[in-house]
């Protein structure tokens, strides 16, 4: 992510105040997302992150609902488990006249509900008069749109902005308009189905007359980027259409439940968050990275999310592979850090991106996305047996391999490294892309070009995956050559990166080939890619699960006694769920499944402490304290796709599950269930055209796999030793 851990760093997410609401509600559909408080309002106070956003621009910066000219009383609010519908129960405050209560609190009940669908927000206000007298209810819905770029919201200061155009006000319809410096006119249109007493460019005012026990409804629709007056769709019609759209996406995932209800709740929320990050995106089956700061295509994030969920749902991997292949770089362009064969880092359509004020319109400053792309392709083919897609992707895979060998290895030492070329591009181009995330033991920032520990593992795994795919295409010569390259890299890696002093692999090699002797979570990725030797993998695992790295909630990015350790930072001591999932998967690769289970249970405990059981992008790396919850990071995305997908990759490792469609079998290799999860049900697990319903239960140190229902040609295999 293009965040940062120090305040003067590039693309830093500024924090000048506390959040307006530390339990903000989030909706997302396609390129639109909405962040608002528990009442359903958008407040301009706090971090200023609330609002209705579309394509990286804020189309609604203020929204407030007033009854009798006062903010009403919130009783409760939530977002449905499937993340689609927000609902709040609201009541009136005491209304005073002549120093006495004229209307008592709670006489008027309001149910406020809202969802997003196809570039619009649909809202229904449902009023009930529970009193014995008629009510005259003055209702005001106030709004404003600042058309701020998401990078401005994050704290980037612009020298110039576009201009506000005259608003278009009609009875029951207001269009707020802005012309950007990119000459694109952006418009927010707010409409209502009930004639307001007053319509202005700052809000609607209504006067509702409700007899005792009478009900009334007001509908509001907010549409982004409408070039003409859109028809009023209607809440109920849009609701049924949107639910139909979402049903097919939900069916593509298996249903996973456990005898541990906390685990079931966490899994249900995680699946819903993943579906939300995919739903409505024009890039079919591509999960956007996170809300609010990264609600767009990210190469690395999309690939890792696809890997985490591949055993459950290969559709995401296919969507990610197809889109990234279509956007693969084909030329050298220093401004976008692109080189032939390189895989996309990030893509945005906001005003600042279009103008080049930030380089992220189509940006390639990621050193790891390219080998990860090849890894994912190999895993996808092994999971699905999809030779047709393999043949279509093979030219892209070949170009990615060529990039690794030529542009990736800038000095010919056999390692893939990076140094930015774009003046505005990211300085650090691994997943820890804060300016200060790659450093030596004395705290000095490493000089480029930098060869990261985990990236060498990705390249190793990519070449082995490509060798397997080459054999499937009957190119034995290239397969052998790739295997030789992978083995040579593995030998070099062990020689240059291992540190007996640390008991783990060095973070990186700097531009002078000096190792950054710092204990970090990066080394754990060498177990995920399987580049680590067996003996050294055990030492890495022990180091990462020691008290300097493992907090009780998860593994820190940087160990506690390192020079730049700061548990409140973005990358230098915090805990990232996706990072922990890759490490746990690596533990399982080497047979350390109990350690993987410890991480799973730690994150399960975390899910029980956070709002909606939703794992955030990251949280602070403070030691776990008895009777206290985790310390949250103030500007973390939530939801974040690869954080939501974290439990599925860890679970895959613990179960040792492989789904092999071309062989018509589901394999469990020495399955293990952590102590807190005695039973696990997996229903509607697809293997090619076959489907299985499975029940797993722990019996002592072993796990029994029962097939409750499966296709007759599908084989369920369990390896116990």
N, C-alpha and C positions, 0 to 999 in steps of 0.2 A: 504493500500500500504506500501511497505517496504522502504518508504522514511524517512526523518528525518528533524527536524527543527534546529539542532545544529551541528556545523561543526565537532566535534569530535565524533559524534554519529555513530552507526553501519549503514552501507549501505547508508550513506549520499550521496546525489547527489551533487558532488562538483561543484562550480561555480567560476572559476578562470578568466573568461573574459565574455564580453557580447556575445550574439549570433552573429554568422557570418551574419545572415539575420533574422531580427525579423519577417519576413513574409515567413518563409520557407514553401516549398511545401511538401506534404506527400502523398504517395501511400502505399497501403497495400493489399496483397492477401495471404491468408493462413499464413504460418509461415515466410513469407518474408515481409519486409517493407522497404521503401526507403524515406529518408529525404534529401532534396537538396534545393539549393537556387532558386530564381525566374528565373534565367537563365537556370536552369536545371543542374548546376554543383554541385559537392561536394567539399566544402572547408574544409581544416583542421584547419582553424582559429576559433576564438570564443570559444564556449563551447566544440567544437569537437563532437557534437552530430549527425552531418550529416553522411550519408553513406548508403550503401545497406546492410541490415541485414537479416540473415536467421538463425532461431533457436538460437537466442541470440548471434550470432557471426557476426562481421562486415566483409563482403566479398568484399566490395569496400569502401576504405577510401578516395580516391581522384578520381575525374573525372572532366576534364575540356575540353572545346571546344575552339579552337583558330582559328581565320581567319587572315591570313597575320601576324601570330605570335602574335596576340593580342586578348584579351578577347573582343568579339563583343558587340554591343549596344543592350540592352534589350529594346524592345518597349512595350511589355505587356506579361503577362503569367497568367495562371489560371489552376485550376483543375476543370474538368466538374462537374456539380451539382451532378451527381451520383458517384463522387469520383473515377471514373475509369481511366480517361484519362487526362494526363498533356499535355498542349500545350503552347508553347512560340513563340511569333513573335519576330524575331531577325534581325538586319541589320548590315552591315559592318560599321566600323568607316572610317573616311577619311584616305586614304592610301597616304603617302607622298613619293615622289622620287625627289631627288635633290632640297629639300626645297620647293617643290610645290606639290599641290594636284594632284596625278595621277589618283586616283579613288575616286569619291566623296561619302560621307556618304549616305547610303540608296540605292545605286545602286543594291546591292545584298540583296535579301530578303530570310531569312531562317525560315521555320516553323519547330520547334523541337517538336516532340510528343513522348509520352512514356506511357507505362502501364506495369503492372505486371500480370503474369499468370503462375501458376504451376512451381514455383521455378525458373522462368526466368523473366528478364526484356527485353522488346522489345522496340526499339527506332527507329524512322524514322527521317532523316534529309532531308527536301525537299527544294531545292534551286531554286530560280528564278532570272535570270539576267534581270533586268528592264532597263539596259543601252542600248546604241546604238552601243557599241563596244564589241568585244569578251573579256571575262574575263578568266584569268588563276588564279584559286582560290586555294591557299595553305591552306589546312585544316589539323589540328592536333587534334586528340582525345587522351588525355593523361589520364592514369589511374594508380592506385596503390591499393593494398589490404594489410591491416595490420593484418587481422584476429584477431582483438581485441574482447575479451569477453565484453558483454554489461555492466558488472559490472566494468570492467576496464574503459570503456568509462565514467561511472558514477563517477569514481574517486578512486575505490579500487586499491591499489597497490599490485602487485603479486611479490613474491620472485623469481619465475622462470617462464619462458614461454617456449612454444615449439620452433620448429625450422622451418625456411623457407626452403622449398625444391626448387630445381632448377626449374625455369619456363620452360614451353614447348612452344616454339615459332615456328609457321608455318606461311606461307603467309596467312594473313587474319584471323588468329586464334592464341590466346595467352591464356595459362593456367597458372594462378598464384596459387602456392600450399604451404600448410602449414601442418606440422604434429604437433598436440598438445601433451601435456603431457599425455593425455588420449589415445594416440596412434591412434587417428582417423585422417585421412588425409582429409583436407578440401580444396576445389578447386574452384576457380573462373575462368570460361572460357568466354573470350570475342571474338566474331566472327563478321565478316562483310561480306556483299554480294558483295561489290565492292573491287577489288584487290587494296590494298594500295601500295603506292610507297615504304613504309618502314613499317615493323612490328617488334617491340621490346617488351620487357617485361614492358616498360613504356608507350607504346602507338602506335597508327597507324598514319601515315602521308599519306595524299592523295593530288593529284594534279588534280583538276576538271577543264575541259575546257568547258565554256558555251558561246555559240553564243548569240547575242542579242535576248532577250525574250525566250531563251531556259531554260528548266527545267531539274533538275537532282535529283536523290534520292540516299541516302546512308542509309542502314539499319544496325543496330548493335544489337546483342543479347548477353545478359550477363546471364550466367547460374551458379547457385550455386550447389556445391556438385556433379558435374558430374564425375563419375568414368571412363568414356570413352568419346570419342569425340561425343557429341550429334549432331544429324542432325540439319541443319539450317532450322528452321520452317518457317520463313517468317512473316513479320509484319502483312500483311493483313489476312493471314490464321489464325494466332493466335488471331487477333482482333475479327474476326467473331466467332470463337470458344469460346472465353472468354465471349463475349456478350451473347451468347446462354446460357452459364452456369449461368450467373448472372440474366437472365430474370426471372427464376422461383423463385429466392429469392425475387426479387422485388415484384412479384405478391402476395406473402404471407402477405404483409402488406396492410392495407387500405390506401386510398388516403385522406389526410386531408388538406383542404384549408379553407381560411377565407376571408371575405370581407376586412380584414386588411392585406395588401400585405406584411408588415413586418413580421407578424405572419406566413403567408404562406411560406415565404422564410426561416424562422427559422425552421419550421417543415420539409420542404423539405430537408434542410441540415442535420438535426438531423436524419431523416430516412436514408439518404444516408450514414451517418457516421456509423449508426448501421449496415447497410448492409455490409459496408466495414469491420467492426470488426468481422463479421461472415463469409464472403465469403472466400471459399477455405480452411477453417480450417479443419484439419483431424478429430477434435472432432466435429461431425456433429451438426450444429445449436448452437454451443457454442460461445458466443461473447468473444473475447480476451479483456483484460482490457483497454489498452491504448498504444499509440505510442508517444515517442520511448521506454520508460523505462519498460513498463509492457505489451508488446505485446505477451501475453501467457495466459494460463488458470489461473485465480484466482477464488477461490471458492466464497468468499463473493461478489466480483464484478459481477460474472456471475449470481448469485442468485438475487441480487438486480436489475440488468438490466432486468432479466426475469420477476421480479415482476412489474417493471415499464412499461413493454410492454405487459403484459399478456392479458389485455383486447383487445388489437389490434391483437396480433399474438401469440398464445399459443405454436407454434412450438419451439420458443426459450426456453421456460420453460421446455418443454419436453426434448430437447437436453441437457440442463443443468442438469436436474434431472437424466437422464440416465447416463451421464458421471460421475457425482459426486457419484452416487450410485456404479458405477463400480470401483471407486478409493477410496472408503471408507476404512478407516484404520481398520485393523483386529488384530493388536498387539501393545504392548507397545514398543516404540523405542524412547529413550530420544534424540537421535541425530536429528531426524526429528520431535520431539514434537508430536508423534502420540500415540494414545490410541484407543482401540477397539471401533468402532462406530463413531469415529470423522471424520468430513468432511474436505476434502483437502483445504488448504489455497492457495497453489501456486505450479506450476510445470514448470520446465525448463529443457532444453536439451543442454545448452551451456557447453563449456569445463570446466569452473570453477564449474558449478553445478554437472557435471558428476564426477569430481574429489573430490567433497565434500569441496572445498575451500569456497563455500557458501552453506548453507544447503538446498537450494531451488530446488533440483532435484525433490523431492516429499516431500513437507513440509506441516505440519499440525498445525502450530502455530497460530491458529485463534480461539478465544473463541466463536465467534458469528456465524460462518458458519454453525455449526451443527443445532442449533435451527432455523436458517433462512432456511435451507434445508427442515425441516419439515413444516415450514410455507408455503414455496413455493409449496410443494406437496399438501397441503390442498387447497391452492388457485387454483392450476392447476385443481384439481379434480372438484372443484366447478364451474370453468369456462367451462370445457370440458365434464364433466360426464364420463371421461375415466376410467372405472372400471378395464379394462384390465391392464393398466399401474399401477394403484393403487395396484392391487394384486401382480404385479411383484416387486413393490417398498416396499411393506409392511414390509418385513424382514429388509430392510435398515432403514426404519422409526423406527422400534422397537429397532434396535441397536443404533440409534441416541438418542432415548428417554432414553435408558439405560445409554449411555454416560453422558447425562445431570444429571441423578440422582446419578451416581456413581463417574465417573472421573471428571465431571464438578463441582460438589459440593464437593470440596476436604476436607472441614472441617465439613460437615453435618449441616450447618446452614440454609439450604433451598435456598441459592443463588448460582448461577453458577459464579465461579471466575477462574482466571488464574494465573499461575506462570510458567515461562519458565523452561524447563528441559535441552534444548540444549544449550551448551556453546556458539554456534554461532547463536542461534535462536533469534527471536524478543523478546525484553524486554516487550514492550507493545503489546498486542494481540487483541485489539479491532480495529475498523476501523481507529481510530486515533493512529497509531502505531509509532509515533515519541517517542524517549526516554523520552522526557519531557512533554508529553501530559496529564499525569494523576498526579495531584498535589493538595496540600492543599491550603487554602486561603492565607497562608504566603509564598507560592511558593515552599515549600518542596515537593520533589517527593514522591509520595505514595509508601509504601512498599507492596510487594505482600504477599499473593495472593490477587488479586484485583477483586472486584465485580462491574462491570460497570452498571450504571443506565440503559442504553438502552438494555443491554443483558438480564436483568431480564424481560423486556417487551417482548423481542423476545421469551424467554422460556415460558412465560405466553401464548402468542399467539400460539406458537408451540404446547403446550399441548391441547389447545382448538381445534386447527386444527386436531391434532391426534385423539381427542375424536370424532370429526365429522366423520373422516375416519373410525374409529373403528365401529361406528354405521352403516356405509354403508356396512361394512363387517360382520354385525350382532354380533359384540362383545360388547354387552351392558355393561357388567361388567367392561371391561377395559375403555370404554368411561366414565362411571360414576367416576371411580377412577381418570382418567386424569382430569376431570372437578373439582373434589375435590382438587387435587394437584394445579391446576391453581388458584382456589379461595384462597387457603392457601397462595400461593406465592403473589397474589395481596394484601392480607391483610398485610403480612410481608413487602412488598415493601413500602406501604404507611407509615407504622410505622417507618421504618429505613431510608428511602431515602428522605422523604419530609422535607423541611426546611421552616418554617415560616419566618425566617430571610431573606432568599433569595427570597421567593415568587416563588420557583420552586424546582425541585428535585435536590439533590446533584449529582455531577458528578459520584461518586463511593464510595464504602467502601474500606478502605485499609485493610492490613493484621491483624490489631488490631481492626477491625470493626469500625474505626473512619471515619465518613463521610468526603469526600472532598467537602467542602462547597464553591463551585465555580460555577458561572453561565455560563453554556455552552449550545451548541446546542444539546448535547446528550439528555437533558431532553425532547426536542421536539419529540424524537423517542418514548417516552412513550405514546404519542397521536397516533402515527402510529400503535403501537401494541395494543392500547386501554386498557392498564393496568391502566392508570390514571383515577382517579375519575372525575366526570363531573365538580365539583366545582374547583378542582385543575387544571384540563385541561385548564380552562378559565384563571387562573392566569399564568400558563406556557405560554400560547399564548400571553398574554399581556406583560409578561417579554421579550419574544423573539422579539416582534414587537416594543419594546421600543428603544429609541435612543442609548442605550449602546450596543445593539445587532444588530439591523437592520441598515444597512448602507445606504439604498436607492437602492443598487444593490442586496442585499440579507442579510441573517442572518449570523452573524459571528460564528465561532466555539467557541470562548471564548469572553465573554462580555468585554467591553472597560476598565473597571476599575479593572479587576482582576490582580493578581500579575504577572503572566507570559504572560499577553496580549502583543502581538506583531503583528500588522496587516500585517507585511511582512513575518511572519513565515509560516511554512507548516500547522500546526494544531492549533496554539494558537492565533487565531484572524483573520485568513483568511476566505474567503467565498467559500464554495464548492457547486456547483449546485445540485449534487445528494443529499447531506445533506438537502438542502433547499426543494427538492422535497419530501423527506420523511416527513419532518416537515409540509409542506403544505398539504400533504395527511392526516396527523394526524389532522390538523386543520379542514379539511373537515369531518373527522370521527365524530367530535364533533359539527358539524354545523357551524363552523367559515369559511364559504366559501368565504366571502369577504376578509378575511385575506389571504386565499390561493390565491385568485385572485391578491392581491397586490404583492405576491411573483412571480406569473406568469408574471405580467407586468414588474416587476423589471428585471427579467431574459430576457424578451423580449427586453427591452431597452439595456441590456448587449449584446444580440445577434446582435443588430444593430450597435454596436461599435467595435466588434471584426472581424478579418479577416474571410471571407467566412460565416459569421453568425454562426460560430462554437464555442460553449461554451467550454472553457478549463476545465481541471481537477479541477482547483481552480484559484482564483485570490486574490489579496491583499484586506484586510478588511478595507481600508481607507474610510472615509466618502465620500459620493457622493457630488461632487462639481458642481455647475451650469456651464454649457457650457464645461465641461471636461468629458472625458471618464474614464473608470475604469483603475486601475493600475494593470498590469498583473504580475503574478508570473513567475520568469525567467526560471524555469525548469519544468513547468507544462506540462503534457501530453496533446496533442491536435492532433487528437481527443482522447477522453476518453469515453468508452462505457456508463458508468452510468451518465456522464454529458450529453451526447447526448440524453439519454432516459429520462432525467429529465422532460421536458415539458409534456410528455405523462402521467406520473403519476399524475402531478398536474392537468392536464386537466381531467383525470379520476375522481379525487376528486371533482373538480368544477361541473362536469356534473352529478356526482352521478351515473355513468354508471356501470351496471353489465351485463355481457353477460353470460347467463345460457343455455348451449347447451342441457342439459338433460331435461329442461323444455320448450325448444324451444322459448325462449323469450329474449329480450333486455330490461333492466329496467333502467329508469332514475329516480333517487330519488332526488326530489327538485333541478333540474339542475340550474346552475348559470353560466352566461358568464360575465367575467370582462368587464368594460366599454369600453375598447379598442378593444373588439372583439364582434361586434354586430351580426355577422352571422358566422356559422361554418358548413362546409360540410364534411361528413364522407361517403366515397364511398367504396364499396367492403369490408364491415365489416362482417366477418365470424362468424356464430353461428352454430356450427356443420356443416352440409352440406348446410345449408341455407346461403344466402348472402343478406345484406341490404344496400341500399343507403339512407342516412339520411341528412336532413337539419335542423339545429337548428338556431333559431333567437330570439334575446332578445326583449321582449315587456315590457317596464317599468321594474318592478322588477322580472318579470317571464320570462321563456324561453319556447318557443313553439318548439315541436319536430314534424317534418313532415317526413313521410315516402315516399320518392320519388319512391322507388322500393324495393320490398322485396319478398321473397318466401312466397307462400300462407299460409304455416303452421307456419310462424314465427310471433310472437306477439311482438309488441312494446308497452311498458307500461310506463306511466309517472305518478309519484307521485308528487303532487303539494303542499301538506301540511301534 
